[in-house]
Amino acid sequence: MKHYLNFAVKSILHRKVRSWLTIIGIIVGIASIVALISISQGLENAIKEQFEQMGSNKFYVIPKTGAGFISLESGKITENDLGTINSVSGVDFTNSFLYAVKPITFRNEDKSTYVMGFDSEKDYGDALESNGITLEKGRWPQNNENGFIIIGNSLAHKTLKKEIFIGNKIDIGLSSFEVIGIMNSIGNEQDDNSIYIAMDDARILFDDSDGLSMIEVVVMNGFDINEVAKDTLNKLERARDAEDVDTFTPDQILQQLGVILNIVQVVLVGIAAISLFVGAIGIMNSMFTNVLERKKEIGIMKAIGASPMDIKYMFIVEAGLMGLVGGILGVILGSLISFSVGKIAEQSGVMLLSIHVEYWVILLGIFFAFIVGMISGYIPANQASKLTPVEALKE
């Protein structure tokens, strides 16, 4: 093996330009795979962290959709459902939301954004903080307080030309509201540009007397959240005499998001695999050319006693070595790309990326590149091993 490696290194160094151009194909493929897997995993990790911050003792009542995905359409669940939910054993309290996209105006500048009416049976501040929402400046509203708004971090500091401060007035429709709080950055554009208002104000703005987009249900300690969610759904269906609502626990939401992320990951890795395939073709092409160029050398080695297996191993090791070098450099490049994307996202205010390059991704990338290299070199190596000394030396 020492002689095979020595032979491979000398051969690669003898054809530096061609070897590096071949290795670059592997580098691009492995770097793409490592970067895309790490970024998609970073997104998944960040989503899980967000749900962990929200707590594992909550589930959500939402309108049911035919596709099985979460919908926030108002009107299908109503204030009347709150009484039914609160009567379920194990339910501690509920928070209700009414969403709509509305145009807002601040100092003659217009912007459309999510406006969320919010109501809670508990203290507003405690209820919102339990969802991972904290204040950068200002205060939380008091229960039954109206005429206030709490705005997202980007809306306050970046989205509009003029910065918004505590005490400023923002017009929503024909009504004017005072900013009493600015949220810390949550990490995604929609939330960081959202506005929270009192539920009574939202009903007037949206012209919706009792509809709700979503109900958050907080479960008492000691109760199984899945059992309480199941009991809640059964009771709602009996009370409404319809199966037009659904309940979602954090685990169910994560499963849905996990399916979507897995599909995206497969598509992205598939695209990256095309680059790796091109790299493999490059290695095969280089090795075929190598065999043609070195027929006399192969003939001499066979004439002095080299066996067909020796010739085959020499070329396979050379191809595998190119794949290994490409894999190592590809893993390094892919890791740098992943961390760079995470850093750019953080500086752009997008916090929903928690980049960690897993050790198994690194090992898989290097091993995969090595195997691809050896497989790509097998056919040329097999061809070289079948050459007879006479046939090779007469070229």
C-alpha positions as CSV (number, residue, x, y, z in Angstrom):
1,M,0.0,0.0,0.0
2,K,2.9,2.3,0.7
3,H,4.2,1.9,-2.9
4,Y,0.7,2.4,-4.3
5,L,0.3,5.6,-2.3
6,N,3.7,6.8,-3.4
7,F,2.9,6.0,-7.0
8,A,-0.5,7.9,-6.7
9,V,1.0,11.0,-5.2
10,K,3.7,11.2,-7.8
11,S,1.2,10.7,-10.6
12,I,-1.1,13.5,-9.2
13,L,1.8,15.9,-8.7
14,H,3.0,15.2,-12.3
15,R,-0.3,16.3,-13.7
16,K,-1.1,19.2,-11.3
17,V,-3.5,21.3,-13.4
18,R,-5.6,18.3,-14.6
19,S,-5.6,16.7,-11.1
20,W,-6.7,19.9,-9.4
21,L,-9.4,20.6,-12.0
22,T,-10.7,17.1,-11.3
23,I,-10.5,17.5,-7.5
24,I,-12.4,20.8,-7.7
25,G,-15.4,18.9,-9.1
26,I,-15.4,16.7,-5.9
27,I,-14.8,19.8,-3.7
28,V,-17.9,21.6,-5.1
29,G,-20.1,18.5,-4.7
30,I,-19.1,17.7,-1.1
31,A,-19.1,21.4,-0.1
32,S,-22.7,21.8,-1.5
33,I,-23.9,18.7,0.4
34,V,-22.3,19.6,3.7
35,A,-23.5,23.2,3.5
36,L,-27.0,22.4,2.5
37,I,-27.4,19.6,5.2
38,S,-25.9,21.9,7.9
39,I,-28.1,24.9,7.0
40,S,-31.3,22.8,6.8
41,Q,-30.4,21.2,10.1
42,G,-29.7,24.6,11.6
43,L,-33.1,25.8,10.6
44,E,-34.7,22.6,12.2
45,N,-32.7,23.1,15.4
46,A,-33.7,26.8,15.6
47,I,-37.4,25.9,15.2
48,K,-37.1,23.3,17.9
49,E,-35.4,25.8,20.2
50,Q,-38.3,28.3,19.5
51,F,-40.9,25.6,20.5
52,E,-38.9,24.8,23.7
53,Q,-39.0,28.5,24.6
54,M,-42.7,28.5,24.2
55,G,-43.1,25.5,26.5
56,S,-44.2,22.0,26.3
57,N,-47.5,22.5,28.2
58,K,-49.4,24.2,25.4
59,F,-51.5,23.2,22.4
60,Y,-53.4,25.1,19.8
61,V,-57.0,25.1,18.5
62,I,-57.2,26.1,14.9
63,P,-59.6,25.9,11.9
64,K,-59.3,22.5,10.1
65,T,-58.0,22.5,6.5
66,G,-58.3,19.8,3.9
67,A,-54.6,19.7,3.3
68,G,-53.9,19.0,7.0
69,F,-51.7,22.1,7.5
70,I,-52.2,24.9,10.0
71,S,-54.6,27.6,9.0
72,L,-55.2,30.9,10.8
73,E,-58.5,31.8,9.0
74,S,-60.7,33.7,11.4
75,G,-64.4,33.0,11.8
76,K,-64.4,29.3,12.0
77,I,-63.6,29.3,15.7
78,T,-65.2,31.8,17.9
79,E,-65.4,33.2,21.4
80,N,-68.1,30.6,22.2
81,D,-65.5,27.9,21.9
82,L,-63.5,29.4,24.8
83,G,-66.1,28.2,27.3
84,T,-66.1,24.7,25.9
85,I,-62.3,24.5,26.1
86,N,-62.1,25.8,29.6
87,S,-64.6,23.2,30.8
88,V,-62.1,20.4,29.8
89,S,-60.3,18.7,32.7
90,G,-56.6,19.7,32.8
91,V,-57.0,23.1,31.0
92,D,-55.4,25.9,33.1
93,F,-56.2,29.0,30.9
94,T,-56.5,30.1,27.3
95,N,-55.0,32.9,25.1
96,S,-56.9,33.9,22.0
97,F,-55.6,35.5,18.8
98,L,-57.3,37.3,15.9
99,Y,-54.9,37.9,12.9
100,A,-55.3,40.0,9.8
101,V,-53.0,41.8,7.4
102,K,-53.7,45.6,7.6
103,P,-52.3,48.8,6.1
104,I,-50.6,51.0,8.7
105,T,-49.4,54.6,8.4
106,F,-46.6,56.3,10.3
107,R,-45.6,59.9,9.4
108,N,-47.1,59.6,5.9
109,E,-45.4,56.3,5.1
110,D,-47.6,53.3,4.5
111,K,-46.9,49.6,5.1
112,S,-49.0,46.4,5.2
113,T,-48.3,44.0,8.0
114,Y,-49.8,41.5,10.4
115,V,-51.9,43.0,13.1
116,M,-52.8,40.6,15.9
117,G,-55.6,41.1,18.4
118,F,-54.7,39.3,21.6
119,D,-56.6,38.4,24.8
120,S,-55.6,36.3,27.8
121,E,-57.3,35.1,30.9
122,K,-53.9,35.8,32.7
123,D,-51.6,38.8,32.8
124,Y,-50.8,40.0,29.2
125,G,-47.1,40.2,29.9
126,D,-46.8,36.8,31.4
127,A,-48.8,35.3,28.5
128,L,-46.7,36.8,25.8
129,E,-43.4,36.2,27.5
130,S,-44.4,32.5,27.8
131,N,-44.4,32.5,24.0
132,G,-40.8,33.8,23.8
133,I,-41.8,37.4,23.3
134,T,-39.9,39.9,25.3
135,L,-39.7,43.7,25.3
136,E,-36.7,45.8,24.2
137,K,-38.4,49.0,25.5
138,G,-41.7,50.0,27.0
139,R,-44.2,48.1,29.0
140,W,-46.8,45.4,28.7
141,P,-50.5,46.5,28.6
142,Q,-52.8,45.9,31.5
143,N,-55.8,43.5,31.0
144,N,-58.8,45.3,29.6
145,E,-56.6,48.2,28.4
146,N,-57.4,49.5,24.9
147,G,-55.8,51.9,22.4
148,F,-52.3,50.5,22.6
149,I,-50.0,48.7,20.2
150,I,-46.8,46.7,20.8
151,I,-44.7,46.5,17.6
152,G,-42.0,44.2,16.3
153,N,-38.3,45.1,16.4
154,S,-37.8,45.4,12.6
155,L,-40.9,47.6,12.2
156,A,-39.6,49.9,14.9
157,H,-36.0,50.2,13.7
158,K,-35.6,49.1,10.1
159,T,-38.7,48.6,7.9
160,L,-39.8,52.3,7.7
161,K,-37.7,55.3,6.8
162,K,-38.3,56.8,10.2
163,E,-37.6,55.0,13.4
164,I,-40.6,54.5,15.8
165,F,-40.2,55.3,19.5
166,I,-42.3,54.6,22.6
167,G,-45.2,57.1,22.7
168,N,-45.4,57.6,18.9
169,K,-48.8,57.2,17.2
170,I,-49.4,54.7,14.4
171,D,-52.6,54.8,12.3
172,I,-54.3,51.5,11.5
173,G,-57.3,52.1,9.3
174,L,-59.1,55.1,10.7
175,S,-57.9,54.6,14.2
176,S,-54.7,55.9,15.9
177,F,-52.8,53.9,18.5
178,E,-50.0,54.7,20.9
179,V,-46.9,52.6,20.9
180,I,-46.3,51.3,24.5
181,G,-43.8,48.5,23.7
182,I,-41.2,47.4,21.2
183,M,-40.4,43.7,21.1
184,N,-36.9,42.2,21.0
185,S,-36.0,40.6,17.7
186,I,-37.7,37.2,17.3
187,G,-35.7,36.1,14.3
188,N,-38.1,36.1,11.3
189,E,-39.4,38.9,9.2
190,Q,-43.1,38.3,9.8
191,D,-42.9,38.3,13.6
192,D,-40.4,41.2,13.7
193,N,-42.8,43.3,11.7
194,S,-46.0,42.3,13.5
195,I,-48.2,44.5,15.7
196,Y,-50.1,43.4,18.8
197,I,-53.3,45.2,19.8
198,A,-56.1,44.6,22.3
199,M,-58.8,42.1,21.1
200,D,-61.6,44.7,21.5
201,D,-59.7,47.0,19.1
202,A,-59.0,44.2,16.7
203,R,-62.7,43.3,16.5
204,I,-63.6,46.9,15.5
205,L,-60.7,47.1,13.0
206,F,-61.4,43.8,11.4
207,D,-65.2,44.1,11.6
208,D,-65.4,40.7,13.3
209,S,-67.6,40.5,16.4
210,D,-66.6,37.0,17.7
211,G,-64.3,35.2,15.3
212,L,-60.8,33.9,16.3
213,S,-57.8,32.8,14.3
214,M,-56.3,30.6,17.0
215,I,-56.7,29.7,20.6
216,E,-53.7,28.8,22.7
217,V,-54.5,26.3,25.5
218,V,-52.2,26.1,28.5
219,V,-52.4,22.7,30.3
220,M,-52.1,22.3,34.1
221,N,-49.1,20.6,35.6
222,G,-49.5,16.8,36.0
223,F,-51.8,16.4,33.0
224,D,-50.8,14.7,29.7
225,I,-50.9,17.4,27.0
226,N,-51.9,14.8,24.3
227,E,-54.8,13.5,26.3
228,V,-56.1,17.0,27.2
229,A,-55.8,18.0,23.5
230,K,-57.7,14.8,22.5
231,D,-60.5,15.5,25.1
232,T,-60.7,19.2,24.0
233,L,-61.1,18.2,20.3
234,N,-63.8,15.6,21.1
235,K,-65.7,18.2,23.3
236,L,-65.4,20.9,20.6
237,E,-66.7,18.6,17.9
238,R,-69.7,17.6,20.0
239,A,-70.5,21.2,21.0
240,R,-70.1,22.5,17.4
241,D,-71.7,19.4,15.8
242,A,-69.0,19.6,13.2
243,E,-65.5,18.4,12.5
244,D,-64.2,21.7,11.3
245,V,-61.5,22.4,14.0
246,D,-58.3,20.7,14.9
247,T,-55.8,20.7,17.8
248,F,-52.1,20.8,17.4
249,T,-49.5,20.0,20.1
250,P,-45.9,21.2,19.8
251,D,-44.9,17.6,18.8
252,Q,-47.5,17.6,16.0
253,I,-46.3,20.9,14.6
254,L,-42.7,19.9,14.7
255,Q,-43.6,16.7,12.9
256,Q,-45.3,18.7,10.1
257,L,-42.4,21.1,9.9
258,G,-40.0,18.2,10.0
259,V,-41.7,16.6,6.9
260,I,-41.5,19.9,5.0
261,L,-37.8,20.4,6.0
262,N,-37.0,16.8,5.1
263,I,-38.5,17.3,1.6
264,V,-36.5,20.5,1.2
265,Q,-33.4,18.8,2.4
266,V,-33.8,15.9,0.0
267,V,-34.3,18.3,-2.9
268,L,-31.3,20.4,-2.0
269,V,-29.0,17.4,-1.4
270,G,-30.2,15.9,-4.7
271,I,-29.1,19.1,-6.5
272,A,-25.8,19.0,-4.7
273,A,-25.4,15.3,-5.6
274,I,-25.5,16.4,-9.3
275,S,-22.4,18.4,-8.7
276,L,-20.8,15.4,-7.0
277,F,-21.7,13.2,-10.0
278,V,-20.1,15.7,-12.3
279,G,-17.0,15.5,-10.1
280,A,-17.0,11.7,-10.3
281,I,-17.2,11.9,-14.1
282,G,-14.3,14.2,-14.0
283,I,-12.2,11.7,-12.0
284,M,-13.2,8.9,-14.4
285,N,-12.3,11.0,-17.4
286,S,-8.9,11.9,-15.9
287,M,-8.1,8.3,-15.1
288,F,-9.0,7.1,-18.6
289,T,-6.7,9.8,-20.0
290,N,-4.1,8.7,-17.5
291,V,-4.3,5.1,-18.7
292,L,-4.0,6.2,-22.4
293,E,-1.0,8.4,-21.6
294,R,0.9,5.8,-19.6
295,K,0.4,2.6,-21.6
296,K,4.2,2.3,-22.1
297,E,4.8,2.7,-18.4
298,I,2.1,0.1,-17.7
299,G,3.8,-2.2,-20.2
300,I,7.2,-1.8,-18.6
301,M,5.8,-2.5,-15.1
302,K,4.1,-5.6,-16.4
303,A,7.3,-6.7,-18.2
304,I,9.3,-6.6,-15.0
305,G,6.7,-8.5,-13.0
306,A,3.8,-6.3,-12.0
307,S,0.6,-8.3,-11.8
308,P,-2.8,-7.1,-13.2
309,M,-4.0,-6.6,-9.6
310,D,-1.0,-4.4,-8.9
311,I,-1.8,-2.2,-11.9
312,K,-5.5,-2.1,-10.9
313,Y,-4.7,-1.1,-7.3
314,M,-2.3,1.7,-8.4
315,F,-5.0,3.4,-10.4
316,I,-7.8,2.8,-7.9
317,V,-5.7,4.3,-5.1
318,E,-4.8,7.3,-7.2
319,A,-8.5,7.9,-7.9
320,G,-9.5,7.3,-4.3
321,L,-6.7,9.7,-3.2
322,M,-8.1,12.5,-5.4
323,G,-11.6,11.8,-4.0
324,L,-10.2,11.9,-0.4
325,V,-8.4,15.2,-1.0
326,G,-11.6,16.6,-2.6
327,G,-13.7,15.4,0.3
328,I,-11.5,16.9,3.0
329,L,-11.3,20.3,1.2
330,G,-15.0,20.1,0.4
331,V,-16.0,19.5,4.0
332,I,-13.9,22.5,5.1
333,L,-15.4,24.7,2.4
334,G,-18.9,23.5,3.1
335,S,-18.5,24.2,6.9
336,L,-17.2,27.7,6.1
337,I,-20.1,28.4,3.9
338,S,-22.6,27.1,6.6
339,F,-21.1,29.3,9.3
340,S,-20.9,32.3,6.9
341,V,-24.6,31.9,6.0
342,G,-25.4,31.7,9.7
343,K,-23.4,34.9,10.4
344,I,-25.0,36.8,7.5
345,A,-28.4,35.7,8.7
346,E,-27.7,36.9,12.2
347,Q,-26.4,40.3,11.0
348,S,-29.5,40.6,8.8
349,G,-31.8,40.1,11.8
350,V,-32.8,36.5,10.8
351,M,-32.1,34.5,14.0
352,L,-33.9,31.3,12.9
353,L,-30.6,29.6,12.1
354,S,-28.6,27.6,14.6
355,I,-25.7,26.3,12.6
356,H,-23.8,23.3,13.9
357,V,-21.8,21.1,11.5
358,E,-22.4,17.6,12.9
359,Y,-19.4,15.2,13.0
360,W,-21.3,12.5,11.1
361,V,-21.9,15.0,8.2
362,I,-18.1,15.6,8.1
363,L,-17.3,11.9,8.2
364,L,-20.0,11.1,5.6
365,G,-18.7,13.8,3.3
366,I,-15.1,12.5,3.4
367,F,-16.1,8.8,3.2
368,F,-18.5,9.4,0.3
369,A,-16.0,11.4,-1.7
370,F,-13.3,8.7,-1.2
371,I,-15.7,5.9,-2.3
372,V,-16.9,8.0,-5.3
373,G,-13.3,8.5,-6.3
374,M,-12.5,4.8,-6.0
375,I,-15.6,3.7,-7.9
376,S,-14.9,6.3,-10.6
377,G,-11.4,5.0,-11.0
378,Y,-12.3,1.3,-11.1
379,I,-13.3,1.1,-14.8
380,P,-10.1,2.8,-16.1
381,A,-8.0,0.8,-13.6
382,N,-9.7,-2.4,-14.8
383,Q,-8.9,-1.5,-18.4
384,A,-5.3,-0.7,-17.5
385,S,-4.9,-4.1,-15.7
386,K,-6.0,-6.0,-18.8
387,L,-3.3,-4.5,-21.1
388,T,-0.6,-7.0,-22.1
389,P,3.1,-5.9,-22.1
390,V,3.3,-6.3,-25.9
391,E,0.1,-4.3,-26.5
392,A,1.2,-1.5,-24.1
393,L,4.9,-1.3,-25.4
394,K,4.0,-1.1,-29.1
395,E,2.1,2.2,-28.6
